């Protein structure tokens, strides 16, 4: 069994290198602790959960399903949200009943 290293223990250069590689591959599984977000200083994780879920949905809508950097928001929402909440919200997005609006897809000329 291998022990997963803590993403907080990486040097700044190693962290930057992994971030760059993750933007290319879409694999953010090495991030074991969510980075600090000053917008959410409290213990309640629900606002951060919702924000990351909505950022993931908006990113996919604006940039397409295959845009790998969107996976960062998906990974963060899975770290912050309970699975039953994500299941419910994903079902609502699929059915068009999610209570929040996402930006419209950009049209490139």
Residue frames as qw, qx, qy, qz and C-alpha x, y, z in Angstrom:
[[0.000, 0.890, 0.455, 0.000, 0.00, 0.00, 0.00],
 [0.414, 0.300, -0.017, 0.859, 1.33, 3.43, -0.89],
 [0.183, -0.668, -0.452, 0.563, 0.81, 6.46, 1.28],
 [0.304, 0.784, 0.326, 0.431, -0.58, 9.50, -0.52],
 [0.412, -0.052, -0.223, 0.882, 1.54, 12.53, 0.15],
 [0.019, -0.790, -0.453, 0.413, -0.07, 15.63, 1.55],
 [0.449, 0.690, 0.273, 0.498, -0.38, 18.35, -1.12],
 [0.232, -0.967, 0.021, -0.100, 0.47, 20.92, 1.57],
 [0.716, -0.529, 0.316, 0.328, 3.93, 19.36, 2.00],
 [0.726, 0.450, 0.270, 0.444, 5.05, 20.10, -1.57],
 [0.346, -0.333, 0.079, 0.874, 7.56, 22.81, -2.38],
 [0.329, 0.681, 0.124, -0.642, 6.23, 25.83, -4.23],
 [0.207, 0.483, -0.651, -0.549, 7.98, 24.76, -7.45],
 [0.043, 0.062, 0.993, 0.089, 6.64, 21.21, -7.24],
 [0.278, 0.549, 0.632, -0.471, 3.13, 22.52, -6.51],
 [0.322, 0.655, -0.165, -0.663, 3.31, 24.84, -9.56],
 [0.121, 0.308, -0.852, -0.405, 4.59, 21.99, -11.76],
 [0.132, 0.259, 0.951, -0.101, 1.78, 19.69, -10.66],
 [0.317, 0.632, 0.367, -0.604, -0.80, 22.45, -11.20],
 [0.277, 0.557, -0.459, -0.634, 0.46, 23.00, -14.74],
 [0.069, 0.097, -0.965, -0.233, 0.36, 19.28, -15.49],
 [0.212, 0.401, 0.816, -0.358, -3.14, 19.01, -14.01],
 [0.368, 0.609, 0.052, -0.701, -4.45, 21.77, -16.28],
 [0.305, 0.409, -0.701, -0.498, -3.24, 19.68, -19.23],
 [0.203, 0.004, -0.977, -0.061, -4.42, 16.27, -18.00],
 [0.570, -0.418, -0.246, -0.663, -7.44, 17.21, -15.89],
 [0.763, -0.257, -0.568, 0.170, -6.18, 15.00, -13.04],
 [0.138, -0.687, 0.296, -0.649, -6.34, 16.84, -9.71],
 [0.862, -0.359, -0.348, -0.080, -6.39, 13.72, -7.52],
 [0.625, 0.115, -0.418, 0.650, -3.02, 14.69, -6.01],
 [0.160, -0.464, 0.184, -0.852, -4.70, 17.66, -4.26],
 [0.456, -0.277, -0.827, 0.179, -5.47, 16.08, -0.90],
 [0.171, -0.587, -0.483, 0.627, -6.32, 19.29, 0.98],
 [0.279, 0.831, 0.390, 0.283, -8.36, 22.06, -0.62],
 [0.393, 0.219, -0.133, 0.883, -6.40, 25.30, -0.87],
 [0.093, -0.520, -0.505, 0.683, -7.50, 28.07, 1.48],
 [0.106, 0.567, 0.503, 0.643, -10.19, 30.30, -0.01],
 [0.111, -0.080, -0.394, 0.909, -10.55, 33.64, 1.82],
 [0.424, -0.238, -0.322, -0.813, -14.15, 33.96, 0.60],
 [0.807, -0.351, -0.386, -0.277, -15.07, 31.13, 2.98],
 [0.127, 0.540, -0.645, 0.525, -13.25, 31.69, 6.30],
 [0.646, -0.321, 0.382, -0.578, -15.77, 29.80, 8.46],
 [0.338, -0.185, 0.921, -0.058, -16.11, 26.13, 9.28],
 [0.679, 0.449, 0.443, -0.375, -19.39, 25.75, 7.36],
 [0.343, -0.212, 0.719, 0.566, -18.36, 24.03, 4.13],
 [0.453, 0.586, 0.670, -0.051, -21.71, 24.35, 2.35],
 [0.269, 0.892, -0.013, -0.362, -21.06, 27.75, 0.70],
 [0.099, -0.599, 0.698, 0.381, -17.73, 26.48, -0.64],
 [0.461, 0.153, 0.870, 0.080, -19.43, 23.27, -1.78],
 [0.448, 0.746, 0.459, -0.178, -22.08, 25.19, -3.73],
 [0.123, 0.871, -0.259, -0.398, -19.59, 27.66, -5.22],
 [0.206, -0.420, 0.815, 0.343, -17.30, 24.92, -6.54],
 [0.471, 0.346, 0.811, 0.024, -20.21, 22.87, -7.90],
 [0.376, 0.851, 0.272, -0.244, -21.59, 25.90, -9.72],
 [0.007, -0.771, 0.485, 0.412, -18.11, 26.87, -11.00],
 [0.377, -0.125, 0.879, 0.265, -17.72, 23.35, -12.42],
 [0.453, 0.588, 0.669, -0.038, -21.08, 23.47, -14.16],
 [0.232, 0.918, 0.016, -0.320, -20.45, 26.97, -15.54],
 [0.197, -0.609, 0.650, 0.409, -16.94, 26.05, -16.68],
 [0.439, 0.129, 0.860, 0.226, -18.27, 23.02, -18.59],
 [0.391, 0.762, 0.500, -0.129, -21.04, 25.08, -20.16],
 [0.115, 0.922, -0.158, -0.335, -18.70, 27.89, -21.23],
 [0.034, -0.671, 0.687, 0.275, -15.72, 25.81, -22.33],
 [0.752, 0.221, -0.530, -0.323, -17.18, 22.43, -23.27],
 [0.926, -0.341, 0.025, -0.160, -17.27, 19.04, -21.60],
 [0.911, 0.145, -0.118, 0.368, -13.68, 18.20, -22.60],
 [0.140, 0.805, -0.273, 0.507, -12.03, 21.32, -21.11],
 [0.738, -0.087, -0.591, 0.315, -9.76, 19.67, -18.55],
 [0.150, 0.237, -0.438, 0.854, -9.14, 22.63, -16.16],
 [0.589, -0.397, -0.136, -0.691, -12.84, 22.43, -15.19],
 [0.790, -0.167, -0.587, 0.062, -11.98, 19.21, -13.36],
 [0.249, 0.188, -0.536, 0.784, -10.38, 21.29, -10.58],
 [0.441, -0.219, 0.152, -0.857, -13.82, 22.58, -9.55],
 [0.844, -0.121, -0.412, -0.322, -15.27, 19.08, -9.77],
 [0.642, 0.058, -0.636, 0.424, -12.49, 17.74, -7.53],
 [0.011, 0.187, -0.438, 0.879, -12.99, 20.56, -5.01],
 [0.635, -0.223, -0.065, -0.736, -16.77, 20.09, -4.92],
 [0.843, -0.093, -0.526, -0.064, -16.25, 16.38, -4.22],
 [0.453, 0.093, -0.602, 0.651, -13.96, 17.32, -1.33],
 [0.137, -0.112, 0.319, -0.931, -16.41, 19.85, 0.16],
 [0.654, -0.072, -0.116, -0.744, -19.84, 18.35, -0.63],
 [0.591, -0.061, 0.763, -0.255, -21.58, 15.27, 0.67],
 [0.100, -0.027, 0.859, 0.501, -22.13, 12.74, -2.10],
 [0.160, 0.580, 0.795, -0.081, -25.93, 12.77, -1.66],
 [0.108, 0.789, 0.122, -0.592, -25.97, 16.54, -2.30],
 [0.012, -0.449, 0.617, 0.646, -23.89, 16.18, -5.46],
 [0.159, 0.224, 0.933, 0.233, -26.15, 13.37, -6.69],
 [0.163, 0.734, 0.589, -0.297, -29.24, 15.52, -6.14],
 [0.064, 0.765, -0.126, -0.628, -27.72, 18.61, -7.76],
 [0.105, -0.255, 0.779, 0.564, -26.42, 16.66, -10.78],
 [0.181, 0.446, 0.872, 0.088, -29.88, 15.19, -11.27],
 [0.122, 0.819, 0.349, -0.439, -31.41, 18.68, -11.05],
 [0.025, -0.595, 0.433, 0.677, -28.91, 20.04, -13.60],
 [0.141, 0.022, 0.897, 0.419, -29.74, 17.17, -15.99],
 [0.095, 0.607, 0.789, -0.014, -33.49, 17.78, -15.54],
 [0.123, 0.492, 0.212, 0.835, -33.17, 21.57, -15.86],
 [0.488, -0.753, -0.385, -0.217, -34.55, 22.09, -12.35],
 [0.594, -0.164, -0.319, 0.720, -31.39, 23.29, -10.60],
 [0.095, -0.885, -0.420, 0.176, -32.40, 26.55, -8.84],
 [0.232, -0.730, 0.206, 0.609, -29.43, 28.61, -10.04],
 [0.674, 0.733, 0.059, -0.064, -28.67, 29.86, -13.53],
 [0.692, -0.260, 0.357, 0.571, -25.39, 29.26, -15.34],
 [0.101, 0.632, -0.275, -0.718, -23.87, 31.59, -17.95],
 [0.814, 0.522, 0.146, -0.207, -24.82, 30.99, -21.54],
 [0.805, -0.021, 0.363, 0.469, -22.30, 29.29, -23.79],
 [0.046, -0.684, 0.263, 0.679, -19.99, 31.68, -25.60],
 [0.760, 0.578, 0.294, 0.034, -20.34, 31.91, -29.36],
 [0.433, -0.479, 0.415, 0.641, -17.02, 32.10, -31.18],
 [0.576, 0.756, 0.045, -0.307, -16.91, 33.74, -34.59]]
